[in-house]
């Protein structure tokens, strides 16, 4: 539904998304396919609007975490190929085939289940085989002494009835991390992956249509890893040091307003626990933005938000529905003034560092009660509120 409340809201700049897509595409080259990762509601940006923008822009694939996320795209008329990176119960194979959704296969047990279900309904399920080259999470284990068994298992899956192995992929663990040790680890992962691909292709007598492994860090730093397709996440949304280096733009701007202003004398305790005490006469703006909206409580008394007069510090503990901003030296800030929580003027990268996390956690934390405004060609083309009403 559409929200009419100007409380706290996020602005999703689809022009910036398209710009980032095109800049990344310039870097990778047109011969390399582009997969847009839109799981977790496109990391809080809105999966439908993001997917439509990527589809219109010429992206080749989308990736989600579950069949529910995939179906959300399909029922909203997204036609392009979709890869489910996570687990799908075997009972859902018929829907996967019916709606042309590609499924990751991570081990023999999954391959057997999917094969049996596909044969049972007389269909063919398109799959991408996942190889565990060092993430130690999902995928056929092929490291060291496990290489031959891993390759054998992958070949077995490829030859199973009812499955069509379109692609094979792996995930880098430290491609975005600095240091020689991380560099060597990524190079090792890449070599292991290509060795596995080569040996599997030799044994089964055909090439995979799509080999992919380049996440954000690899897209930015390791062009040799592009192979047939790249799948940037953080980079696509314009966050992180690599995005800065490439001149990309942040897609989400989160804003709120000043709802109340109060002036307190020296010695006043602010918010729960009284962890902040005013050291002079202090002008406090109360903002309708709290941890229920996605403002991590660990940022209490530690971060600054951006006003029209410059940055202002958060004072005291962040509450469920509000927080307090010190605007003592910001005379231009009044009730109703807009405050940028993060965006082009207040970096989400700095905010996430202060919180000891990554930008993804902040965008994913923006709650369903925060309306999204979608901007295209410089104009608001839609507003979305995810509350059930």
C-alpha positions in Angstrom: 0.0 0.0 0.0 1.0 3.6 -0.3 2.0 5.6 2.8 0.9 9.2 3.3 3.0 9.7 6.4 6.1 11.9 6.3 7.8 10.3 9.3 10.9 8.3 8.4 11.3 7.1 4.8 13.8 5.7 2.3 14.4 7.1 -1.1 15.5 4.4 -3.7 17.2 6.1 -6.6 16.6 3.8 -9.6 18.6 6.2 -11.7 21.6 5.6 -9.5 21.0 1.8 -9.7 21.0 2.0 -13.5 24.1 4.2 -13.5 25.9 1.6 -11.2 24.8 -1.3 -13.4 26.2 0.5 -16.5 29.5 1.4 -14.9 30.1 -2.2 -13.7 29.1 -3.5 -17.1 31.7 -1.2 -18.7 34.3 -2.7 -16.4 33.4 -6.3 -17.0 32.8 -6.0 -20.7 29.7 -6.9 -22.7 30.8 -10.4 -23.3 30.3 -11.2 -19.6 26.8 -11.9 -18.3 25.5 -9.9 -15.4 23.6 -11.4 -12.4 21.9 -8.9 -10.1 21.6 -10.2 -6.5 18.2 -9.2 -5.2 17.8 -11.5 -2.2 16.4 -10.1 1.1 14.2 -7.7 -0.8 17.2 -6.5 -2.7 19.0 -5.8 0.6 16.1 -3.6 1.7 15.9 -1.6 -1.5 12.8 -3.3 -2.9 13.2 -6.4 -5.0 10.5 -5.7 -7.5 11.6 -2.2 -8.4 15.3 -3.2 -8.5 14.6 -6.3 -10.6 12.5 -4.4 -13.1 15.2 -1.7 -13.4 17.9 -4.4 -14.0 15.6 -6.2 -16.5 15.0 -3.0 -18.4 18.7 -2.2 -18.3 19.7 -5.5 -19.9 20.9 -7.7 -17.0 21.0 -11.4 -17.7 20.1 -13.1 -14.4 18.8 -12.4 -10.9 19.7 -14.2 -7.7 17.5 -14.8 -4.6 17.7 -16.9 -1.5 14.4 -18.8 -1.5 11.5 -19.9 -3.7 9.3 -17.4 -1.9 11.6 -14.6 -3.1 11.6 -16.0 -6.6 7.9 -16.3 -6.7 7.5 -12.7 -5.6 9.4 -11.7 -8.7 7.5 -14.0 -11.0 4.0 -12.9 -9.9 5.1 -9.3 -10.4 5.9 -10.1 -14.1 9.7 -10.4 -13.9 10.6 -12.7 -16.8 14.4 -12.9 -16.7 16.2 -16.0 -15.3 16.3 -16.4 -11.5 18.7 -18.4 -9.5 17.9 -19.6 -6.0 21.1 -19.6 -4.0 19.6 -21.3 -0.9 17.7 -24.5 -0.1 14.4 -25.4 -1.8 12.3 -28.4 -0.5 11.9 -31.2 -3.0 8.1 -30.7 -2.9 8.6 -27.4 -4.7 10.4 -28.8 -7.7 7.2 -28.7 -9.8 6.9 -24.9 -9.1 10.5 -24.4 -10.0 10.0 -26.0 -13.4 6.7 -24.4 -14.0 8.0 -20.9 -13.4 11.4 -21.4 -15.0 13.4 -20.9 -11.8 17.0 -22.2 -11.6 18.0 -24.0 -8.4 21.4 -24.3 -6.8 22.5 -27.9 -6.1 25.0 -28.1 -3.2 25.4 -31.8 -2.5 24.5 -35.3 -3.7 21.4 -35.6 -1.4 19.9 -32.4 -3.0 20.7 -33.6 -6.5 19.0 -36.9 -5.9 15.9 -35.4 -4.4 15.5 -32.8 -7.2 16.2 -35.5 -9.9 13.6 -37.9 -8.5 10.9 -35.2 -8.3 11.6 -33.8 -11.8 11.4 -37.4 -13.2 8.2 -38.0 -11.3 6.5 -35.0 -13.0 8.1 -35.6 -16.4 10.0 -32.3 -16.4 13.5 -30.9 -16.4 14.9 -28.7 -13.6 17.6 -26.2 -14.6 20.4 -26.2 -11.9 23.7 -24.5 -11.1 26.1 -26.7 -9.2 27.8 -25.0 -6.3 31.4 -25.8 -5.4 32.8 -25.2 -1.9 36.3 -23.9 -2.6 36.9 -22.4 0.8 33.8 -20.6 2.0 33.1 -23.7 4.1 29.4 -23.3 3.9 27.5 -24.9 1.0 28.7 -26.8 -2.0 30.5 -29.9 -3.2 33.8 -30.1 -1.2 36.7 -30.4 -3.6 39.7 -29.2 -1.5 42.8 -31.4 -1.3 42.0 -35.0 -0.8 38.3 -34.3 -1.5 39.0 -33.2 -5.1 38.3 -36.5 -6.9 35.2 -37.4 -4.9 33.9 -33.8 -5.3 34.4 -34.0 -9.1 32.9 -37.4 -9.2 29.8 -36.2 -7.3 29.4 -33.2 -9.6 29.6 -35.4 -12.7 27.0 -37.7 -11.1 24.6 -34.8 -10.6 25.1 -33.6 -14.1 24.1 -37.0 -15.5 21.0 -37.4 -13.3 17.7 -37.6 -15.1 15.5 -34.6 -14.9 18.3 -32.2 -14.2 20.0 -29.8 -16.7 23.2 -28.4 -15.3 23.3 -25.0 -17.0 26.0 -23.5 -14.7 28.5 -24.0 -12.0 29.7 -21.5 -9.4 31.6 -20.9 -6.1 31.7 -18.1 -3.6 34.8 -16.2 -2.5 35.3 -15.7 1.2 37.9 -12.9 1.4 38.0 -11.3 -2.1 37.1 -7.9 -0.5 39.7 -8.1 2.2 43.1 -6.5 2.1 46.4 -8.3 2.7 48.7 -10.8 1.0 47.1 -13.8 2.9 43.6 -12.9 1.6 45.0 -12.3 -1.9 46.5 -15.7 -1.9 43.4 -17.4 -0.5 41.3 -15.8 -3.2 43.7 -16.9 -5.9 43.7 -20.4 -4.4 39.9 -20.5 -4.4 39.8 -19.4 -8.0 42.4 -21.9 -9.2 40.6 -24.7 -7.4 37.3 -23.7 -9.0 38.7 -23.6 -12.5 40.5 -26.9 -11.9 37.2 -28.5 -10.9 35.4 -27.0 -13.8 38.0 -28.2 -16.3 38.1 -31.7 -14.9 34.3 -32.0 -14.8 33.9 -30.7 -18.3 36.6 -33.2 -19.5 34.8 -36.1 -17.8 31.3 -35.3 -19.0 32.4 -34.2 -22.4 30.7 -30.8 -22.5 31.1 -27.2 -21.2 29.0 -25.5 -18.7 27.1 -22.6 -20.3 27.7 -20.4 -17.3 30.6 -20.4 -14.9 30.5 -17.7 -12.2 32.4 -16.8 -9.1 33.0 -13.0 -9.1 31.3 -11.3 -6.2 31.8 -7.6 -5.3 35.4 -7.9 -4.2 36.3 -10.0 -7.2 34.6 -7.7 -9.7 36.5 -4.8 -8.3 39.9 -6.5 -7.9 40.2 -9.7 -9.9 39.2 -9.3 -13.6 40.5 -12.8 -14.3 37.6 -14.2 -12.3 34.9 -12.8 -14.4 34.5 -16.0 -16.5 31.0 -16.2 -18.0 29.1 -14.1 -15.5 29.6 -11.7 -12.5 27.3 -11.3 -9.6 28.1 -8.0 -7.7 26.0 -7.2 -4.6 27.3 -4.4 -2.4 28.9 -2.8 -5.5 25.7 -2.7 -7.4 24.0 -0.7 -4.7 26.9 1.8 -4.5 28.4 1.1 -1.1 31.9 0.4 0.2 35.4 1.4 -0.8 35.3 -0.3 -4.2 32.1 1.6 -5.1 33.9 4.9 -4.2 36.9 3.9 -6.3 34.6 3.2 -9.3 32.6 6.4 -8.9 29.4 4.6 -8.1 26.4 6.1 -6.4 24.5 5.1 -3.3 21.1 3.8 -4.2 19.3 4.3 -0.9 19.0 7.5 1.1 17.3 7.1 4.5 15.6 10.2 5.9 13.6 11.3 8.9 12.3 14.6 10.3 12.4 16.6 13.5 9.1 16.0 15.3 9.8 17.9 18.6 12.5 20.3 19.9 13.2 20.8 23.6 15.8 22.8 25.5 17.4 21.3 28.6 19.6 22.8 31.2 23.1 21.6 32.1 23.1 18.3 34.0 20.0 16.8 32.3 20.1 13.0 31.6 18.9 12.1 28.1 17.0 8.9 27.4 17.1 5.4 29.0 19.9 4.8 31.5 21.0 8.4 31.5 24.2 7.5 29.6 24.4 11.1 28.3 24.3 14.1 30.6 24.1 17.6 29.1 27.2 19.7 29.9 25.5 23.0 29.0 22.1 24.3 27.9 21.3 21.9 25.1 18.8 22.0 22.3 17.5 18.5 21.5 15.6 17.4 18.5 13.4 14.3 18.9 13.4 12.2 15.7 10.7 9.5 14.9 13.5 7.0 14.1 14.4 4.1 16.4 15.5 0.6 16.5 12.1 -0.7 15.4 12.8 1.3 12.1 16.3 -0.2 11.8 18.5 2.2 13.8 20.9 -0.2 15.5 20.9 0.4 19.2 24.7 -0.1 19.4 25.0 3.3 17.7 23.6 5.0 20.8 25.6 8.1 21.7 28.2 7.2 19.0 27.1 8.5 15.6 26.1 11.6 13.8 23.2 12.3 11.3 23.2 15.0 8.7 21.1 18.2 9.1 20.9 21.2 6.7 23.4 22.9 9.0 25.8 20.0 9.0 26.4 16.8 11.1 24.8 16.6 14.5 25.4 13.9 17.2 22.9 11.4 18.6 22.6 11.8 22.4 21.7 9.0 24.8 20.3 5.6 24.0 18.3 4.9 20.9 14.7 4.0 21.7 12.3 1.7 19.9 10.5 4.5 18.0 12.7 7.6 18.4 16.1 9.0 19.1 17.5 12.3 20.2 19.7 14.6 18.2 21.9 17.5 19.6 21.1 20.5 17.5 22.4 23.1 20.0 24.6 24.7 17.3 22.2 24.1 14.4 19.9 27.2 14.5 18.5 26.4 11.1 17.0 23.1 12.2 13.4 23.4 13.2 10.4 21.1 13.7 9.8 19.4 10.4 13.4 19.8 9.1 14.7 16.8 7.1 17.5 14.8 8.6 19.6 12.4 6.4 20.4 9.2 8.3 22.6 7.9 5.5 22.9 8.7 1.8 25.1 10.9 -0.4 25.6 13.5 2.4 26.0 11.0 5.3 28.0 8.0 4.3 26.5 4.6 5.2 30.1 3.3 5.1 31.1 5.5 8.1 27.9 4.6 9.9 28.4 0.9 9.5 32.0 1.2 10.6 30.9 2.9 13.8 28.4 0.1 14.4 31.1 -2.5 13.7 29.2 -4.0 10.8 28.7 -3.7 7.0 26.4 -1.5 5.0 24.2 -4.5 4.1 23.1 -4.9 7.7 22.0 -1.3 7.8 20.0 -1.4 4.5 18.5 -4.8 5.4 17.6 -3.5 8.8 15.3 -0.8 7.4 12.0 -2.2 8.7 8.7 -2.8 6.9 7.1 0.2 8.5 9.5 2.6 6.8 8.0 3.6 3.4 10.1 3.3 0.3 9.9 6.1 -2.4 11.2 5.0 -5.8 12.8 7.7 -8.0 13.3 7.4 -11.7 14.3 10.1 -14.2 14.5 12.4 -11.2 10.9 12.0 -10.2 9.1 9.9 -7.6 7.3 7.1 -9.5 6.0 5.1 -6.6 5.7 4.7 -2.9 5.5 1.4 -1.1 4.6 0.6 2.5 5.0 -3.1 3.5 2.6 -3.1 6.5 -0.5 -5.3 6.3 -3.5 -3.0 6.3 
